[in-house]
Amino acid sequence: MYSLNQRFDNSRVPEEEFMTSGHVACSGCGASLSMRLALKGLGKPTTLVIPACCWTIIPGPWPYTAMDVPVFQTAFETTGATISGVRSAYRRRGMDDVCVVGWAGDGGTYDIGIQALSGAAERNEDVIYVCYDNEAYMNTGVQRSGGTPYGAWTTTTPGARAKMEPKKDLDEIMIAHRIPYVATATAAYPQDLIAKFQKARSIRGMRFIRLLAACPAGWKTPDNLSVEIMRRAVQCRLFPLFEVEGGFRFRQTVVPDEVIPVRDYLRMQGRFKQMSDEDMEAYQKEIDARYERFRVRFERDVS
């Protein structure tokens, strides 16, 4: 556990790169930075399984690729099933050292792919499933997903109303499966993110990591502020960084030195510009209540 103002130590970040220049991600893309750091934590041998999402485009057009690991593209709804099959195929060939990773967006995880994800978790498949959560279907035009938060504008929730429903609590859904490892991370805290992928690789069974990934185009933000925005999500406790082992052992991995109001996070993003002060106060209460539930778990397991 470390505080937010602890000085970043570059010596703790592996130097080897598994993602090269030449990819086609948007400037400021949190998902591309997340992949670069995740692969530093995972190392080789690793195989990625990617469904329909921004990341089917980012590596570049076939036969060119910016990835230095094998990538298998699959259908939107089948990530959980495909990583199960790929892992079984490697095992049959005696290649148990290959780490099989599903890398899907929130649309392909919260909504379209949740049935295959739940099935893989129920079977405790020996795989890692990563949801890079940019909170909408960004690759197809910023449509609302189950991961879109309350109050956010999307092209399918336009105008003053925006999205009126709360974000689906995917973390609790995965914790309820009692799988060996569940964690949250963001590229704004690279050491924490890399350490969690290193730890996930060392564990057998189903592992799930949700990454908050800023999207300048969908969040309506300047591309040079992506890291700061993701950092503020942690500082306002909207996106607490934690890990859960076996569905019971909770640990908060980053504790804010100073908690900021959620409005300091929301006001940086054009997708929330229609929210009133009253809306933000209500949202603040919701975030505080959710964090309090987590805090009780953290303190219980520390004690």
Protein Blocks (a to p, Z undefined) as FASTA:
>chain_A
ZZfklccdfklpcfbdcbdehiacdehiaklmmmmmmmmmnopaddddddddfklmmnop
cfbdfbfbdcddddfklmmmmmmmmmmmmmmnopakbccdddddfklmmmmmmmmmmmmm
mnopabddddddehiafknoopacfklcghiacfklgcjllpabdcddfklmmmmnopab
dcdddfklmmlmmmmmmmmmmpgcjdddddddddfklnopafklmmmmmmmmmmnomacc
dddehhlaccdfbdcfbdcdfklmmmmpmklmmpcfklmmmmmmmmmmmmmmmmmmmmmm
mZZ
